[in-house]
Amino acid sequence: MLYILEMLEFNCLHLDGSVETVHLGGFSLFCAGYTGRDRTAIEQHIRELEEQLGVPRPRTVPTCFPMVSRLAMVAPREVEVYGTVTSGEAEPVLLRSGGRLRWLAVGSDHTDRAHERHGIAESKNLCPKILSSDVWDLAEIANRWDTLQLRSWSDGELYQEAPLAIMLPVADLVATVPPDRLTTEAIIMGGTIPTVAGLKYGGRFECSLSDPQSGRELRVGYNVRTVAPIS
């Protein structure tokens, strides 16, 4: 049986106040990783994951993990995951359509932490990838990428907070995807920022991307429902 991916729908909020409905279908989905600009800090983080959690070292830095496209979800109220050791990651999300970058969303790369030691790509493919229903026209915001503020909350408490200045520029994020895998329609989750005080496995995750210059904000939040083992 052929699986046909449904069309994702977003509201593009323009700087002039107008709202445009946009669609994305037939896309490939990617999660970029280790996308900070400070390579020393990245190396320290890689060592911590190796020593504390047994997470394997990536082959390249930055890196890119291909995802099953059906994992992409637009603003669900709730996601269902197996087990209690999962958590969200706030990320800028680049949406490519017609062979060029078109829109910017905020999203969560929800990840199964218990399986990270067996393989990062596998652990990410076990959980949905959450996208905001509102997006911005990337052309209207690209010149102040570094000033955009990324935040997240776990069960209402601040979990992550940093400007996109600590992450790679847009062109470098796109370059994490091998040219032969970069399709005309694509979603590229741009990697995350450090947590405030370590990993948390909460029942609700929220994240936002704000633009201090215009006062605008993209936001998405969802409840996490866990499926417990029978025995």
ROTI-776855 format. One line per 10 residues: their letters; for each residue x, y, z of N, C-alpha, C. Coordinates in Angstrom, 3 decimals, padded with zeros to 6 digits, always signed. Each point is the difference from the previous one (the first is absolute). Example, Ala and Ser with C-alpha at 12.3 -4.5 7.8 and 13.67 -1.06 7.14 Angstrom:
2
as = +013.190 -005.690 +007.800 -000.890 +001.190 +000.000 +000.900 +001.200 +000.000; -000.350 +001.050 -000.720 +000.820 +001.190 +000.060 -000.770 +001.090 +000.730;
This chain:
231
mlyilemlef = +000.843 -001.198 +000.000 -000.843 +001.198 +000.000 +000.877 +001.247 +000.000; -000.265 +000.911 -000.881 +000.784 +001.227 -000.103 -000.478 +000.997 +001.039; +000.945 +000.503 +000.801 -000.353 +001.008 +001.008 +000.157 +001.382 -000.615; -001.055 +000.795 +000.042 +000.017 +001.347 -000.568 +000.018 +001.009 +001.135; +001.011 +000.826 +000.048 +000.139 +000.994 +001.053 -000.992 +001.127 -000.204; -000.711 +000.351 +001.063 -000.950 +001.082 -000.112 +000.719 +001.346 -000.124; -000.704 +000.974 -000.529 +000.537 +001.341 -000.152 -000.030 +000.717 +001.347; +001.114 +000.624 +000.368 +000.042 +000.795 +001.211 -000.406 +001.430 -000.320; -000.775 +000.600 +000.896 -000.493 +001.362 -000.210 +000.527 +000.924 +001.086; +000.448 +001.190 -000.400 +000.536 +000.994 +000.925 -000.619 +001.367 -000.299;
nclhldgsve = +000.083 +000.877 +001.005 -000.385 +001.398 -000.182 +001.276 +000.840 -000.024; +000.287 +000.624 -001.140 +001.178 +000.853 -000.103 -000.379 +001.409 +000.440; +000.616 +000.452 +001.096 -000.272 +001.323 +000.559 +001.035 +000.984 -000.536; -000.415 +000.896 -000.878 +000.925 +000.943 -000.609 +000.209 +001.224 +000.890; +001.114 +000.686 -000.218 +000.314 +001.185 +000.794 -001.030 +001.115 -000.157; -000.669 +000.053 -001.141 -000.990 +001.050 -000.217 -001.350 -000.325 +000.632; -000.076 -001.119 +000.722 -001.229 -000.379 +000.677 -000.895 -000.932 -000.781; +000.302 -000.244 -001.256 -000.826 -000.896 -000.804 +000.306 -001.456 +000.358; -000.976 -000.853 -000.256 +000.127 -001.432 +000.298 -000.273 -000.784 -001.276; +000.887 -000.935 -000.287 -000.109 -000.809 -001.215 +000.008 -001.476 +000.383;
tvhlggfslf = -000.947 -000.757 -000.534 -000.011 -001.443 +000.216 +000.952 -000.666 -000.983; +000.925 -000.806 +000.518 +000.984 -000.670 -000.857 -000.041 -001.497 +000.287; +000.419 -000.775 -000.988 -000.043 -001.456 +000.115 +001.340 -000.607 -000.356; +000.271 -001.133 +000.594 +001.238 -000.732 -000.297 -000.336 -001.483 -000.016; +000.321 -000.647 -001.094 -000.265 -001.432 -000.138 +001.109 -000.683 -000.776; +000.052 -001.316 +000.092 +001.003 -000.757 -000.722 +001.419 +000.320 +000.424; +000.172 +000.356 +001.268 +001.294 +000.479 +000.478 +000.844 -001.109 +000.629; +001.292 +000.279 +000.088 +000.917 -000.802 +000.807 +000.202 +000.737 +001.315; +000.303 -000.751 +001.056 +000.146 +000.570 +001.332 +001.388 -000.306 +000.540; +000.667 +001.026 +000.516 +001.352 -000.152 +000.529 +000.124 +000.699 +001.349;
cagytgrdrt = +000.830 -000.572 +000.861 +000.341 +000.639 +001.267 +001.500 +000.266 +000.003; +000.388 +001.266 -000.021 +001.415 +000.349 +000.110 +000.415 -000.139 +001.464; +001.251 -000.318 +000.224 +000.478 -000.175 +001.362 +001.378 +000.597 +000.203; +000.291 +000.351 +001.254 +001.280 +000.595 +000.371 +000.268 +001.253 -000.845; -000.971 +000.895 +000.014 +000.035 +001.162 -000.889 +000.398 +001.294 +000.710; +000.632 -000.099 +001.151 +000.512 +001.196 +000.663 +001.219 +000.550 -000.726; +000.276 +001.287 +000.169 +001.164 +000.621 -000.652 +001.286 -000.222 +000.791; -000.117 -000.245 +001.307 +001.169 -000.195 +000.859 +000.406 -001.473 -000.040; +001.002 -000.324 -000.798 +000.397 -001.398 -000.173 +000.589 -000.600 +001.269; +000.633 +000.814 +000.840 +000.537 -000.506 +001.259 -001.127 -000.456 +000.916;
aieqhirele = -001.061 +000.799 +000.067 -001.151 -000.355 +000.827 -000.690 -001.249 -000.533; -000.061 -000.134 -001.316 -000.606 -001.185 -000.596 +000.795 -001.250 +000.365; +001.318 +000.087 -000.084 +000.839 -001.139 +000.341 -000.180 -000.393 +001.466; -000.115 +000.983 +000.862 -000.228 -000.286 +001.416 -001.340 -000.716 +000.195; -001.016 +000.453 -000.728 -001.316 -000.613 +000.094 +000.027 -001.439 -000.498; +000.713 -000.248 -001.088 +000.109 -001.351 -000.551 +000.653 -000.938 +001.020; +001.055 +000.480 +000.664 +000.681 -000.818 +001.004 -000.899 -000.293 +001.186; -000.782 +000.995 +000.424 -000.920 -000.198 +001.123 -001.031 -001.074 -000.336; -000.548 +000.055 -001.209 -000.991 -000.986 -000.407 +000.607 -001.396 -000.073; +001.236 -000.080 -000.482 +000.690 -001.283 -000.069 +000.221 -000.586 +001.387;
eqlgvprprt = +000.514 +000.829 +000.912 +000.394 -000.480 +001.319 -001.183 -000.239 +000.928; -001.025 +000.865 -000.067 -001.108 -000.086 +000.944 -001.153 -000.878 -000.483; -000.275 +000.035 -001.290 -001.157 -000.729 -000.520 +000.363 -001.087 -001.006; +001.263 -000.053 -000.406 +000.398 -000.994 -000.986 -000.467 +000.304 -001.402; -000.307 +001.277 -000.271 -000.459 +000.392 -001.336 +001.182 -000.024 -000.964; -000.120 -000.688 -001.129 +001.125 -000.095 -000.936 +000.388 +001.342 -000.603; +001.276 +000.175 -000.244 +000.525 +001.216 -000.625 -000.452 +000.075 -001.458; -000.444 +001.182 -000.469 -000.409 +000.126 -001.408 +001.202 -000.137 -000.923; -000.255 -000.455 -001.214 +001.082 -000.175 -000.974 +000.519 +001.341 -000.495; -000.898 +000.966 -000.101 +000.382 +001.337 -000.446 -000.672 +001.040 +000.882;
vptcfpmvsr = +000.609 +001.187 +000.086 -000.570 +001.117 +000.749 +000.096 +001.258 -000.867; -001.134 +000.687 -000.271 -001.358 -000.408 +000.347 -000.427 -001.230 -000.783; -001.163 -000.516 +000.337 -000.464 -001.213 -000.659 -001.464 +000.134 -000.371; -000.526 -001.019 -000.667 -001.375 +000.027 -000.452 -000.593 -001.394 +000.106; -001.206 -000.080 +000.557 -000.677 -001.279 +000.161 -001.258 -000.013 -000.867; -000.115 -000.940 -000.941 -001.240 -000.096 -000.785 -001.114 -000.558 +000.867; -001.183 +000.578 -000.150 -001.152 -000.401 +000.790 -001.094 -000.585 -000.895; -000.824 -000.847 +000.587 -001.191 -000.485 -000.689 -000.973 +001.178 -000.121; -000.406 +000.330 -001.196 -000.764 +001.228 -000.245 -001.326 +000.052 +000.748; -000.622 -001.166 +000.224 -001.301 -000.001 +000.670 +000.093 +000.422 +001.463;
lamvapreve = +001.213 +000.156 +000.543 +000.157 +000.456 +001.377 -000.332 +001.477 +000.160; +000.014 +000.760 -001.091 -000.271 +001.434 +000.071 -001.464 +000.253 +000.330; -000.243 +000.800 +001.047 -001.355 +000.315 +000.448 -000.103 +001.504 +000.239; -001.092 +000.595 -000.451 -000.209 +001.439 +000.177 -000.907 +000.239 +001.206; +000.583 +000.589 +001.043 -000.717 +000.470 +001.187 -001.014 -000.986 +000.575; +000.403 -001.227 +000.301 -000.946 -000.918 +000.655 -000.196 +000.401 +001.463; -001.168 -000.279 +000.536 -000.217 +000.271 +001.418 +000.754 -000.989 +000.878; +000.186 -001.217 -000.521 +000.628 -001.060 +000.784 +000.771 -000.928 -000.922; +001.121 -000.524 +000.487 +000.733 -001.032 -000.728 +000.076 -001.244 +000.880; +000.085 -001.136 -000.639 +000.057 -001.272 +000.704 +001.382 -000.614 -000.196;
vygtvtsgea = +000.644 -000.371 +001.086 +001.332 -000.586 -000.078 +000.049 -001.250 +000.868; +000.972 -000.845 -000.252 +000.168 -001.223 +000.777 +001.031 +000.234 +001.098; -000.377 -000.232 +001.235 +000.932 +000.169 +001.108 +000.027 +001.422 +000.517; +000.703 +000.162 +001.111 +000.006 +001.286 +000.703 +001.274 +000.811 -000.207; +000.979 -000.547 -000.696 +001.287 +000.690 -000.134 +000.097 +000.654 -001.374; -000.879 +000.969 -000.245 +000.029 +000.772 -001.247 -000.083 +001.483 +000.358; +000.488 +000.837 -000.895 -000.079 +001.446 +000.247 +000.065 +000.759 -001.314; -000.497 +001.235 +000.046 +000.019 +000.853 -001.175 +001.283 +000.803 -000.104; +000.232 +000.555 -001.179 +001.137 +000.892 -000.261 -000.502 +001.152 -000.865; +000.142 +001.216 +000.480 -000.409 +001.162 -000.790 +000.967 +000.210 -001.163;
epvllrsggr = -000.542 +000.238 -001.193 +000.839 +000.159 -001.181 -000.615 +000.980 -000.997; +000.835 +000.782 -000.700 -000.504 +000.722 -001.173 -000.205 -001.019 -001.114; -001.036 +000.181 -000.789 -000.321 -000.974 -001.046 -000.086 +000.710 -001.342; +000.792 -000.454 -000.954 +000.019 +000.574 -001.342 -000.883 -000.823 -000.923; -000.877 +000.683 -000.728 -000.904 -000.669 -000.927 +000.385 +000.380 -001.430; +000.261 -001.003 -000.790 +000.439 +000.192 -001.388 -001.110 -000.444 -000.948; -000.304 +000.831 -000.974 -001.032 -000.330 -000.972 +000.378 +000.560 -001.365; -000.266 -000.774 -001.031 +000.355 +000.444 -001.342 +001.495 +000.134 -000.205; +000.780 -000.721 +000.795 +001.447 +000.017 -000.144 +000.691 +001.155 +000.689; -000.720 +000.768 +000.822 +000.647 +001.091 +000.737 -000.589 +000.122 +001.401;
lrwlavgsdh = +000.752 +000.601 +000.903 -000.481 +000.209 +001.355 -001.089 +001.056 -000.007; -001.131 -000.310 +000.645 -001.132 +000.910 -000.050 -000.405 +000.522 +001.372; -000.072 -000.898 +000.998 -000.613 +000.393 +001.255 +000.833 -000.472 +001.201; -000.262 +000.651 +001.128 +000.655 -000.342 +001.264 -001.074 -000.289 +001.040; +000.111 -001.158 +000.633 -000.915 -000.392 +001.071 +000.819 -000.241 +001.262; -000.687 -000.270 +001.098 +000.670 -000.497 +001.200 -000.550 -001.401 +000.245; +000.828 -000.865 +000.532 -000.451 -001.368 +000.192 +000.743 -000.711 +001.101; -000.422 -001.221 +000.241 +000.601 -000.836 +001.035 +000.408 -001.346 -000.591; +001.265 -000.302 +000.132 +000.524 -001.304 -000.407 -000.126 -000.924 +001.216; -001.196 -000.538 +000.208 -000.211 -000.881 +001.150 +000.829 -001.271 -000.199;
tdraherhgi = +000.673 -000.436 +001.057 +000.997 -001.063 -000.118 -000.124 -001.007 +001.132; +000.195 -001.268 -000.327 +000.014 -001.069 +000.992 +001.400 -000.092 +000.594; +000.167 +000.504 +001.219 +001.327 +000.067 +000.620 +000.531 -001.375 +000.387; -000.893 -000.923 +000.306 +000.442 -001.338 +000.405 +000.700 -000.724 -001.142; -000.345 +000.348 -001.239 +000.571 -000.695 -001.158 +001.143 +000.762 -000.657; +000.346 +001.174 +000.519 +001.084 +000.768 -000.620 +001.323 -000.759 +000.021; +000.238 -000.764 +001.051 +001.267 -000.737 +000.097 +000.118 -001.079 -001.072; -001.137 -000.420 -000.536 +000.016 -001.019 -001.056 +000.113 +000.630 -001.389; -000.298 +001.293 -000.094 +000.079 +000.688 -001.286 -000.842 +001.258 +000.026; +000.622 +001.139 -000.302 -000.722 +001.266 +000.073 -001.107 +000.068 -001.046;
aesknlcpki = +000.307 -000.407 -001.236 -001.011 +000.055 -001.056 -001.197 -000.872 +000.353; +000.276 -001.192 +000.542 -001.085 -000.898 +000.375 -000.859 +000.594 +001.102; +000.643 +000.635 +000.988 -000.753 +000.565 +001.120 -000.893 +001.149 -000.448; +000.471 +000.766 -000.974 -000.802 +001.111 -000.498 -001.172 -000.486 -000.849; +000.202 -001.110 -000.709 -001.057 -000.535 -000.852 -001.088 -000.734 +000.777; +000.164 -000.106 +001.313 -001.017 -000.632 +000.830 -001.058 +000.978 +000.493; +000.206 +001.291 -000.239 -000.906 +001.027 +000.539 -000.405 +000.991 -001.091; -001.155 +000.643 +000.178 -000.464 +000.982 -000.994 +000.838 +001.267 +000.000; -000.040 +000.718 -001.099 +000.662 +001.285 -000.167 -001.087 +001.067 -000.113; -000.056 +000.864 +000.995 -001.107 +000.933 +000.130 +000.349 +001.339 -000.640;
lssdvwdlae = -000.920 +000.549 -000.791 +000.204 +001.264 -000.695 -001.090 +000.991 +000.381; +000.358 +001.277 +000.089 -000.990 +001.044 +000.258 -000.900 +000.156 -001.215; -001.254 +000.367 +000.250 -000.931 +000.220 -001.109 +000.249 +001.352 -000.673; +000.583 +000.940 +000.755 +000.374 +001.299 -000.562 +001.452 -000.013 -000.440; +000.289 +000.642 -001.103 +001.359 +000.103 -000.522 +000.250 +001.426 -000.449; +001.266 +000.336 -000.178 +000.378 +001.290 -000.551 +000.602 -000.191 -001.384; -000.120 +001.029 -000.823 +000.680 +000.038 -001.294 +001.491 +000.155 +000.297; +000.796 -000.981 -000.360 +001.423 +000.028 +000.349 +000.702 +001.214 -000.594; -000.410 +000.423 -001.172 +000.637 +001.155 -000.638 -000.185 +001.266 +000.823; -001.073 +000.079 +000.772 -000.282 +001.184 +000.802 +000.770 +000.016 +001.320;
ianrwdtlql = +000.566 -001.129 +000.380 +000.608 -000.112 +001.321 +001.471 -000.419 -000.052; +000.479 -000.435 -001.156 +001.343 -000.586 -000.104 +001.110 +000.962 +000.409; -000.192 +001.316 -000.237 +001.078 +000.949 +000.283 +000.190 +000.259 +001.492; -000.894 -000.529 +000.834 +000.212 +000.122 +001.445 -000.128 -001.355 +000.708; +000.434 -001.007 -000.681 -000.010 -001.372 +000.529 +000.645 -000.078 +001.384; +001.159 +000.620 +000.156 +000.746 -000.116 +001.258 -000.731 +000.596 +001.191; -000.920 +000.922 -000.236 -000.699 +000.668 +001.109 -001.247 -000.749 +000.454; -000.434 -000.986 -000.770 -001.196 -000.751 +000.371 +000.268 -000.816 +001.264; -000.989 -000.066 +000.883 +000.160 -000.655 +001.291 -000.801 -001.307 +000.041; +000.695 -001.075 +000.342 -000.617 -001.323 +000.084 -000.151 -000.385 +001.468;
rswsdgelyq = -001.203 -000.424 +000.383 -000.261 -000.392 +001.388 -000.881 -001.246 +000.038; +000.076 -000.714 +001.124 -000.940 -001.095 +000.231 -000.299 -000.118 +001.482; -001.109 -000.683 +000.283 -000.436 -000.239 +001.378 -000.419 -001.452 +000.141; +000.383 -000.606 +001.104 -000.432 -001.361 +000.333 -000.865 +000.079 +001.245; -001.253 -000.416 -000.121 -000.964 +000.100 +001.094 -000.047 +001.415 +000.583; +000.083 +000.999 -000.875 -000.134 +001.390 +000.409 +001.267 +000.666 +000.489; +001.087 -000.747 +000.166 +001.257 +000.566 +000.468 +000.956 +000.212 -001.175; +000.712 +001.142 +000.013 +000.940 +000.290 -001.080 +001.005 -001.139 -000.147; +000.134 -000.499 -001.217 +000.834 -001.179 -000.271 +001.199 +000.331 -000.890; -000.224 +000.887 -000.972 +001.060 +000.420 -000.920 -000.182 +001.481 -000.318;
eaplaimlpv = +001.114 +000.703 -000.215 -000.078 +001.408 -000.379 +001.323 +000.451 -000.590; -000.031 +000.503 -001.236 +001.212 +000.514 -000.641 -000.374 +000.674 -001.317; +000.821 +000.943 -000.471 -000.217 +000.591 -001.322 +000.534 -000.936 -001.078; -000.522 +000.145 -001.208 +000.484 -000.833 -001.104 +001.436 +000.338 -000.382; +000.556 +001.048 +000.587 +001.396 +000.357 -000.253 +000.955 -001.109 +000.423; -000.415 -000.870 +000.922 +000.889 -001.090 +000.429 -000.083 -001.197 -000.939; -000.917 +000.072 -000.967 -000.171 -001.091 -000.948 +000.537 +000.397 -001.369; +000.149 -000.981 -000.872 +000.506 +000.254 -001.343 -000.955 +000.876 -000.799; +000.518 +000.793 -000.941 -000.856 +000.773 -000.902 -000.841 -000.921 -000.878; -001.012 +000.578 -000.638 -000.938 -000.773 -000.805 +000.694 -000.851 -001.058;
adlvatvppd = +000.910 +000.591 -000.761 +000.655 -000.735 -001.086 +000.757 -001.210 +000.516; +000.625 +000.130 +001.155 +000.756 -001.114 +000.573 -000.920 -001.093 +000.530; -001.183 +000.384 +000.497 -000.964 -001.011 +000.442 -000.483 -000.828 -001.184; -000.299 +000.670 -001.097 -000.444 -000.710 -001.196 +001.110 -000.910 -000.519; +001.236 +000.451 +000.124 +001.144 -000.771 -000.500 +000.239 -001.287 +000.783; -000.654 -000.168 +001.149 +000.143 -001.264 +000.731 -000.676 -001.140 -000.763; -000.963 +000.336 -000.857 -000.682 -001.015 -000.795 +000.831 -000.282 -001.254; +000.410 -001.244 -000.246 +000.769 -000.308 -001.209 -000.754 +000.443 -001.257; +000.691 +000.596 -000.973 -000.663 +000.514 -001.197 -000.875 -001.030 -000.711; +000.433 -001.256 +000.004 -000.783 -001.013 -000.695 -001.240 -000.429 +000.771;
rltteaiimg = -000.137 +000.489 +001.252 -001.183 -000.327 +000.801 -000.939 +001.195 +000.156; +000.469 +001.191 -000.401 -000.805 +001.199 +000.168 -001.039 +000.088 -001.110; -001.228 -000.289 +000.337 -001.079 -000.042 -000.969 -000.609 +001.393 -000.211; -000.801 +000.111 -001.041 -000.640 +001.275 -000.331 -000.868 +000.498 +001.147; -000.730 -000.916 +000.632 -000.820 +000.316 +001.166 +000.667 -000.650 +001.204; +000.302 +000.775 +001.026 +000.715 -000.569 +001.144 -000.263 +000.793 +001.268; +000.073 -000.702 +001.117 -000.051 +000.609 +001.329 +001.326 -000.304 +000.682; +000.679 +001.058 +000.433 +001.298 -000.157 +000.660 -000.096 +000.571 +001.404; +000.034 -000.879 +000.993 +000.003 +000.440 +001.387 +001.439 +000.342 +000.351; +000.215 +001.221 +000.487 +001.339 +000.570 +000.031 +000.885 -000.309 +001.179;
gtiptvaglk = -000.387 -000.943 +000.858 +000.821 -000.281 +001.177 -000.457 +000.842 +001.178; +000.453 -000.383 +001.189 -000.515 +000.637 +001.198 +001.076 +000.767 +000.751; -000.398 +000.586 +001.123 +000.881 +000.787 +000.858 +000.134 -000.709 +001.349; +000.977 +000.390 +000.832 +000.172 -000.681 +001.289 -001.212 +000.165 +000.917; -000.168 -000.964 +000.888 -001.042 +000.112 +001.020 +000.512 +000.880 +001.137; -000.941 +000.519 +000.781 +000.363 +000.848 +001.136 +000.620 -000.822 +001.120; -000.584 -001.190 +000.250 +000.484 -000.811 +001.133 -000.158 -001.496 -000.257; +000.371 -000.457 -001.194 -000.047 -001.430 -000.287 -001.321 -000.466 -000.577; -000.028 -001.253 -000.433 -001.184 -000.563 -000.640 -001.151 -000.170 +000.989; -001.221 +000.241 -000.500 -001.214 -000.231 +000.782 -000.976 -000.789 -000.865;
yggrfecsls = -000.786 -000.829 +000.645 -000.960 -000.835 -000.714 -001.412 +000.361 +000.455; -000.458 +001.164 -000.403 -001.264 +000.536 +000.482 -001.211 -000.483 -000.774; -001.161 +000.403 +000.500 -001.255 -000.356 -000.627 -000.510 +001.047 -000.970; +000.646 +001.175 -000.023 -000.347 +001.029 -000.984 +001.259 +000.735 -000.428; +000.100 +000.223 -001.311 +001.155 +000.694 -000.568 -000.508 +001.145 -000.868; +000.605 +001.166 +000.164 -000.314 +001.172 -000.811 +001.290 +000.640 -000.482; -000.038 +000.584 -001.190 +001.177 +000.711 -000.498 -000.439 +001.206 -000.816; +000.898 +000.990 -000.067 -000.323 +001.227 -000.730 +001.235 +000.538 -000.698; -000.244 +000.755 -001.052 +001.035 +000.736 -000.709 -000.501 +001.431 -000.108; +000.721 +000.937 +000.612 -000.467 +001.382 +000.027 +000.955 +000.926 -000.743;
dpqsgrelrv = -000.558 +001.077 -000.512 +000.745 +001.012 -000.736 -000.072 +001.308 +000.790; +001.035 +000.332 +000.761 -000.038 +001.211 +000.831 -000.264 +001.274 -000.798; +000.453 +000.055 -001.242 -000.150 +001.224 -000.784 -001.458 +000.293 -000.348; -000.747 -001.037 -000.351 -001.397 +000.205 -000.393 -000.983 -000.325 +001.114; +000.476 -000.694 +001.045 -000.884 -000.394 +001.084 -000.842 -001.230 -000.318; +000.291 -000.655 -001.127 -000.779 -001.174 -000.388 +000.554 -001.262 +000.649; -000.850 -001.033 +000.045 +000.418 -001.266 +000.589 -000.697 -001.169 -000.688; +000.757 -001.049 -000.255 -000.558 -001.280 -000.421 +000.015 -000.918 +001.221; -001.058 -000.788 +000.184 -000.056 -000.855 +001.188 -000.767 -001.281 -000.311; +000.413 -001.078 +000.628 -000.736 -001.258 -000.081 +000.185 -000.739 +001.327;
gynvrtvapi = -001.056 -000.705 +000.426 +000.069 -000.764 +001.238 -000.870 -001.238 -000.102; +000.355 -001.023 +000.745 -000.750 -001.256 -000.070 +000.175 -000.796 +001.294; -001.000 -000.804 +000.296 +000.075 -000.911 +001.126 +000.620 -001.314 -000.465; +000.671 -000.674 +000.923 +000.662 -001.271 -000.303 -000.718 -001.124 +000.742; -000.560 -000.921 -000.757 -000.664 -001.151 +000.599 +000.869 -001.231 -000.209; +000.332 -000.676 +001.075 +000.893 -001.143 -000.093 -000.772 -001.308 -000.020; +000.459 -000.906 -000.845 -000.536 -001.362 -000.034 +000.929 -000.855 +000.846; -000.499 -000.515 +001.101 +000.827 -000.776 +000.928 +000.067 -001.458 -000.416; +001.121 -000.669 +000.237 +000.097 -001.432 -000.275 -001.036 -000.779 +000.815; -000.468 -001.116 -000.521 -000.962 -000.824 +000.724 +000.669 -000.759 +001.141;
s = +001.245 -000.396 -000.209 +000.707 -000.688 +001.079 +001.423 +000.485 +000.074;
